[in-house]
Amino acid sequence: MKNITIYTTNACPYCIKTKEYLAEKGIKYDEKNVQENSQAKNELLSMGYRTVPVLIVGDEEIVGFDKSRIDRAIM
């Protein structure tokens, strides 16, 4: 299984949907909340992103809640 990291904020509805989707599939992930963790925020900004959710699945970066891309990436 590939390592999965999700950059999130507390009130982001797509972050919540992404986490729920992965939980339904039984997929474990590491969450980095950029609202609560300044280091995570700096990591996200250094990758060139200013929005969440951002999923890092192995070497692939997925912005937003995109079920088909998530499914392909976790296979």
N, CA, C and O atoms as a GROMACS GRO file, in nm:
protein
  300
    1MET      N    1   0.084  -0.119   0.000
    1MET     CA    2   0.000   0.000   0.000
    1MET      C    3   0.088   0.124   0.000
    1MET      O    4   0.188   0.130   0.071
    2LYS      N    5   0.050   0.222  -0.080
    2LYS     CA    6   0.124   0.347  -0.087
    2LYS      C    7   0.093   0.432   0.035
    2LYS      O    8  -0.016   0.426   0.091
    3ASN      N    9   0.191   0.512   0.076
    3ASN     CA   10   0.167   0.608   0.184
    3ASN      C   11   0.078   0.720   0.133
    3ASN      O   12   0.095   0.769   0.021
    4ILE      N   13  -0.018   0.759   0.215
    4ILE     CA   14  -0.112   0.865   0.178
    4ILE      C   15  -0.108   0.973   0.284
    4ILE      O   16  -0.119   0.945   0.404
    5THR      N   17  -0.091   1.096   0.239
    5THR     CA   18  -0.096   1.213   0.327
    5THR      C   19  -0.201   1.307   0.272
    5THR      O   20  -0.209   1.330   0.151
    6ILE      N   21  -0.283   1.362   0.361
    6ILE     CA   22  -0.386   1.457   0.321
    6ILE      C   23  -0.364   1.587   0.396
    6ILE      O   24  -0.356   1.589   0.519
    7TYR      N   25  -0.353   1.695   0.321
    7TYR     CA   26  -0.346   1.829   0.379
    7TYR      C   27  -0.489   1.882   0.386
    7TYR      O   28  -0.561   1.883   0.286
    8THR      N   29  -0.530   1.926   0.505
    8THR     CA   30  -0.669   1.965   0.528
    8THR      C   31  -0.678   2.093   0.610
    8THR      O   32  -0.578   2.145   0.660
    9THR      N   33  -0.802   2.143   0.623
    9THR     CA   34  -0.839   2.243   0.723
    9THR      C   35  -0.963   2.191   0.795
    9THR      O   36  -1.024   2.092   0.752
   10ASN      N   37  -1.000   2.256   0.903
   10ASN     CA   38  -1.112   2.207   0.985
   10ASN      C   39  -1.247   2.213   0.915
   10ASN      O   40  -1.324   2.118   0.924
   11ALA      N   41  -1.276   2.321   0.846
   11ALA     CA   42  -1.410   2.342   0.793
   11ALA      C   43  -1.426   2.309   0.645
   11ALA      O   44  -1.532   2.333   0.587
   12CYS      N   45  -1.323   2.255   0.584
   12CYS     CA   46  -1.327   2.227   0.440
   12CYS      C   47  -1.418   2.107   0.411
   12CYS      O   48  -1.387   1.995   0.453
   13PRO      N   49  -1.530   2.128   0.340
   13PRO     CA   50  -1.622   2.016   0.313
   13PRO      C   51  -1.560   1.907   0.225
   13PRO      O   52  -1.592   1.790   0.242
   14TYR      N   53  -1.472   1.945   0.132
   14TYR     CA   54  -1.410   1.845   0.046
   14TYR      C   55  -1.303   1.765   0.121
   14TYR      O   56  -1.277   1.649   0.088
   15CYS      N   57  -1.243   1.826   0.221
   15CYS     CA   58  -1.150   1.752   0.307
   15CYS      C   59  -1.226   1.644   0.383
   15CYS      O   60  -1.182   1.529   0.393
   16ILE      N   61  -1.340   1.682   0.436
   16ILE     CA   62  -1.424   1.588   0.511
   16ILE      C   63  -1.469   1.474   0.420
   16ILE      O   64  -1.463   1.358   0.458
   17LYS      N   65  -1.515   1.507   0.298
   17LYS     CA   66  -1.559   1.404   0.204
   17LYS      C   67  -1.445   1.310   0.167
   17LYS      O   68  -1.465   1.189   0.156
   18THR      N   69  -1.327   1.365   0.148
   18THR     CA   70  -1.212   1.282   0.113
   18THR      C   71  -1.178   1.186   0.225
   18THR      O   72  -1.155   1.068   0.200
   19LYS      N   73  -1.174   1.236   0.348
   19LYS     CA   74  -1.143   1.150   0.463
   19LYS      C   75  -1.250   1.043   0.481
   19LYS      O   76  -1.218   0.928   0.511
   20GLU      N   77  -1.376   1.078   0.464
   20GLU     CA   78  -1.485   0.981   0.475
   20GLU      C   79  -1.473   0.874   0.365
   20GLU      O   80  -1.494   0.756   0.391
   21TYR      N   81  -1.440   0.917   0.245
   21TYR     CA   82  -1.427   0.824   0.132
   21TYR      C   83  -1.316   0.722   0.159
   21TYR      O   84  -1.334   0.603   0.138
   22LEU      N   85  -1.202   0.770   0.206
   22LEU     CA   86  -1.092   0.680   0.236
   22LEU      C   87  -1.127   0.587   0.352
   22LEU      O   88  -1.091   0.469   0.350
   23ALA      N   89  -1.197   0.639   0.452
   23ALA     CA   90  -1.238   0.556   0.565
   23ALA      C   91  -1.333   0.445   0.521
   23ALA      O   92  -1.323   0.332   0.567
   24GLU      N   93  -1.427   0.478   0.430
   24GLU     CA   94  -1.521   0.378   0.378
   24GLU      C   95  -1.446   0.265   0.308
   24GLU      O   96  -1.489   0.150   0.312
   25LYS      N   97  -1.335   0.298   0.244
   25LYS     CA   98  -1.256   0.198   0.172
   25LYS      C   99  -1.154   0.129   0.264
   25LYS      O  100  -1.082   0.038   0.221
   26GLY      N  101  -1.148   0.172   0.390
   26GLY     CA  102  -1.054   0.112   0.483
   26GLY      C  103  -0.910   0.152   0.459
   26GLY      O  104  -0.817   0.080   0.496
   27ILE      N  105  -0.890   0.268   0.397
   27ILE     CA  106  -0.757   0.318   0.363
   27ILE      C  107  -0.705   0.406   0.476
   27ILE      O  108  -0.773   0.500   0.519
   28LYS      N  109  -0.586   0.376   0.524
   28LYS     CA  110  -0.524   0.458   0.629
   28LYS      C  111  -0.447   0.571   0.565
   28LYS      O  112  -0.393   0.557   0.455
   29TYR      N  113  -0.442   0.684   0.635
   29TYR     CA  114  -0.372   0.802   0.583
   29TYR      C  115  -0.320   0.884   0.700
   29TYR      O  116  -0.365   0.870   0.814
   30ASP      N  117  -0.225   0.970   0.668
   30ASP     CA  118  -0.176   1.069   0.762
   30ASP      C  119  -0.240   1.202   0.726
   30ASP      O  120  -0.239   1.243   0.610
   31GLU      N  121  -0.294   1.269   0.826
   31GLU     CA  122  -0.357   1.398   0.803
   31GLU      C  123  -0.267   1.509   0.855
   31GLU      O  124  -0.214   1.502   0.966
   32LYS      N  125  -0.252   1.612   0.774
   32LYS     CA  126  -0.177   1.730   0.814
   32LYS      C  127  -0.272   1.849   0.802
   32LYS      O  128  -0.305   1.894   0.692
   33ASN      N  129  -0.316   1.899   0.916
   33ASN     CA  130  -0.411   2.009   0.920
   33ASN      C  131  -0.333   2.141   0.914
   33ASN      O  132  -0.264   2.177   1.009
   34VAL      N  133  -0.344   2.210   0.802
   34VAL     CA  134  -0.267   2.333   0.782
   34VAL      C  135  -0.320   2.450   0.865
   34VAL      O  136  -0.252   2.550   0.883
   35GLN      N  137  -0.442   2.435   0.914
   35GLN     CA  138  -0.500   2.538   0.999
   35GLN      C  139  -0.442   2.531   1.141
   35GLN      O  140  -0.430   2.633   1.209
   36GLU      N  141  -0.406   2.412   1.183
   36GLU     CA  142  -0.357   2.391   1.319
   36GLU      C  143  -0.206   2.372   1.326
   36GLU      O  144  -0.147   2.380   1.434
   37ASN      N  145  -0.143   2.346   1.212
   37ASN     CA  146  -0.001   2.312   1.212
   37ASN      C  147   0.072   2.401   1.110
   37ASN      O  148   0.058   2.383   0.990
   38SER      N  149   0.150   2.495   1.161
   38SER     CA  150   0.218   2.589   1.071
   38SER      C  151   0.323   2.520   0.984
   38SER      O  152   0.348   2.564   0.871
   39GLN      N  153   0.385   2.415   1.034
   39GLN     CA  154   0.482   2.341   0.953
   39GLN      C  155   0.412   2.275   0.834
   39GLN      O  156   0.465   2.277   0.722
   40ALA      N  157   0.294   2.217   0.857
   40ALA     CA  158   0.217   2.157   0.748
   40ALA      C  159   0.177   2.263   0.647
   40ALA      O  160   0.180   2.238   0.526
   41LYS      N  161   0.139   2.380   0.696
   41LYS     CA  162   0.102   2.490   0.606
   41LYS      C  163   0.221   2.530   0.519
   41LYS      O  164   0.205   2.551   0.399
   42ASN      N  165   0.338   2.540   0.579
   42ASN     CA  166   0.458   2.575   0.503
   42ASN      C  167   0.493   2.468   0.400
   42ASN      O  168   0.536   2.500   0.290
   43GLU      N  169   0.475   2.340   0.437
   43GLU     CA  170   0.498   2.230   0.342
   43GLU      C  171   0.408   2.244   0.220
   43GLU      O  172   0.451   2.234   0.106
   44LEU      N  173   0.279   2.269   0.248
   44LEU     CA  174   0.181   2.281   0.141
   44LEU      C  175   0.216   2.399   0.049
   44LEU      O  176   0.212   2.386  -0.073
   45LEU      N  177   0.248   2.512   0.108
   45LEU     CA  178   0.285   2.631   0.030
   45LEU      C  179   0.412   2.606  -0.051
   45LEU      O  180   0.422   2.652  -0.165
   46SER      N  181   0.508   2.534   0.005
   46SER     CA  182   0.633   2.508  -0.067
   46SER      C  183   0.611   2.417  -0.187
   46SER      O  184   0.691   2.417  -0.281
   47MET      N  185   0.501   2.339  -0.185
   47MET     CA  186   0.466   2.256  -0.300
   47MET      C  187   0.389   2.335  -0.406
   47MET      O  188   0.360   2.285  -0.514
   48GLY      N  189   0.357   2.460  -0.372
   48GLY     CA  190   0.287   2.546  -0.468
   48GLY      C  191   0.136   2.546  -0.455
   48GLY      O  192   0.067   2.597  -0.544
   49TYR      N  193   0.082   2.490  -0.348
   49TYR     CA  194  -0.062   2.483  -0.330
   49TYR      C  195  -0.109   2.582  -0.225
   49TYR      O  196  -0.042   2.605  -0.125
   50ARG      N  197  -0.225   2.639  -0.251
   50ARG     CA  198  -0.287   2.732  -0.157
   50ARG      C  199  -0.430   2.690  -0.125
   50ARG      O  200  -0.506   2.768  -0.068
   51THR      N  201  -0.465   2.569  -0.161
   51THR     CA  202  -0.599   2.518  -0.140
   51THR      C  203  -0.592   2.376  -0.084
   51THR      O  204  -0.488   2.310  -0.095
   52VAL      N  205  -0.699   2.331  -0.025
   52VAL     CA  206  -0.708   2.195   0.028
   52VAL      C  207  -0.839   2.134  -0.019
   52VAL      O  208  -0.930   2.208  -0.056
   53PRO      N  209  -0.853   2.003  -0.019
   53PRO     CA  210  -0.753   1.906   0.021
   53PRO      C  211  -0.649   1.882  -0.087
   53PRO      O  212  -0.675   1.897  -0.206
   54VAL      N  213  -0.530   1.846  -0.042
   54VAL     CA  214  -0.426   1.797  -0.131
   54VAL      C  215  -0.386   1.660  -0.078
   54VAL      O  216  -0.347   1.647   0.038
   55LEU      N  217  -0.396   1.560  -0.163
   55LEU     CA  218  -0.357   1.424  -0.127
   55LEU      C  219  -0.224   1.393  -0.193
   55LEU      O  220  -0.204   1.421  -0.311
   56ILE      N  221  -0.136   1.335  -0.116
   56ILE     CA  222  -0.011   1.284  -0.171
   56ILE      C  223  -0.020   1.132  -0.159
   56ILE      O  224  -0.021   1.077  -0.049
   57VAL      N  225  -0.027   1.066  -0.273
   57VAL     CA  226  -0.037   0.920  -0.277
   57VAL      C  227   0.087   0.870  -0.349
   57VAL      O  228   0.097   0.877  -0.472
   58GLY      N  229   0.182   0.819  -0.271
   58GLY     CA  230   0.310   0.783  -0.330
   58GLY      C  231   0.374   0.909  -0.385
   58GLY      O  232   0.404   1.002  -0.310
   59ASP      N  233   0.397   0.911  -0.516
   59ASP     CA  234   0.456   1.029  -0.582
   59ASP      C  235   0.352   1.118  -0.649
   59ASP      O  236   0.385   1.222  -0.705
   60GLU      N  237   0.225   1.077  -0.644
   60GLU     CA  238   0.119   1.151  -0.712
   60GLU      C  239   0.055   1.254  -0.618
   60GLU      O  240   0.031   1.226  -0.501
   61GLU      N  241   0.027   1.371  -0.672
   61GLU     CA  242  -0.041   1.477  -0.596
   61GLU      C  243  -0.179   1.498  -0.656
   61GLU      O  244  -0.193   1.518  -0.777
   62ILE      N  245  -0.280   1.494  -0.571
   62ILE     CA  246  -0.419   1.511  -0.616
   62ILE      C  247  -0.478   1.628  -0.540
   62ILE      O  248  -0.478   1.630  -0.417
   63VAL      N  249  -0.528   1.726  -0.614
   63VAL     CA  250  -0.589   1.843  -0.554
   63VAL      C  251  -0.740   1.829  -0.563
   63VAL      O  252  -0.794   1.802  -0.670
   64GLY      N  253  -0.808   1.846  -0.449
   64GLY     CA  254  -0.953   1.836  -0.446
   64GLY      C  255  -1.000   1.693  -0.424
   64GLY      O  256  -0.920   1.600  -0.413
   65PHE      N  257  -1.131   1.678  -0.418
   65PHE     CA  258  -1.192   1.547  -0.397
   65PHE      C  259  -1.229   1.490  -0.533
   65PHE      O  260  -1.333   1.522  -0.589
   66ASP      N  261  -1.141   1.404  -0.586
   66ASP     CA  262  -1.158   1.344  -0.718
   66ASP      C  263  -1.154   1.192  -0.701
   66ASP      O  264  -1.047   1.131  -0.700
   67LYS      N  265  -1.273   1.132  -0.688
   67LYS     CA  266  -1.282   0.988  -0.659
   67LYS      C  267  -1.206   0.903  -0.760
   67LYS      O  268  -1.133   0.812  -0.721
   68SER      N  269  -1.221   0.931  -0.887
   68SER     CA  270  -1.157   0.846  -0.988
   68SER      C  271  -1.005   0.855  -0.980
   68SER      O  272  -0.937   0.754  -0.993
   69ARG      N  273  -0.952   0.974  -0.959
   69ARG     CA  274  -0.806   0.988  -0.945
   69ARG      C  275  -0.757   0.922  -0.817
   69ARG      O  276  -0.650   0.860  -0.815
   70ILE      N  277  -0.834   0.935  -0.710
   70ILE     CA  278  -0.797   0.871  -0.584
   70ILE      C  279  -0.794   0.719  -0.604
   70ILE      O  280  -0.699   0.652  -0.564
   71ASP      N  281  -0.899   0.666  -0.665
   71ASP     CA  282  -0.906   0.521  -0.688
   71ASP      C  283  -0.789   0.471  -0.771
   71ASP      O  284  -0.730   0.369  -0.739
   72ARG      N  285  -0.756   0.543  -0.878
   72ARG     CA  286  -0.643   0.502  -0.963
   72ARG      C  287  -0.512   0.510  -0.885
   72ARG      O  288  -0.427   0.423  -0.899
   73ALA      N  289  -0.496   0.612  -0.804
   73ALA     CA  290  -0.370   0.632  -0.731
   73ALA      C  291  -0.349   0.528  -0.622
   73ALA      O  292  -0.235   0.490  -0.595
   74ILE      N  293  -0.457   0.481  -0.559
   74ILE     CA  294  -0.439   0.388  -0.448
   74ILE      C  295  -0.431   0.243  -0.494
   74ILE      O  296  -0.403   0.154  -0.414
   75MET      N  297  -0.456   0.218  -0.622
   75MET     CA  298  -0.450   0.080  -0.673
   75MET      C  299  -0.307   0.030  -0.675
   75MET      O  300  -0.282  -0.084  -0.715
   0.00000   0.00000   0.00000
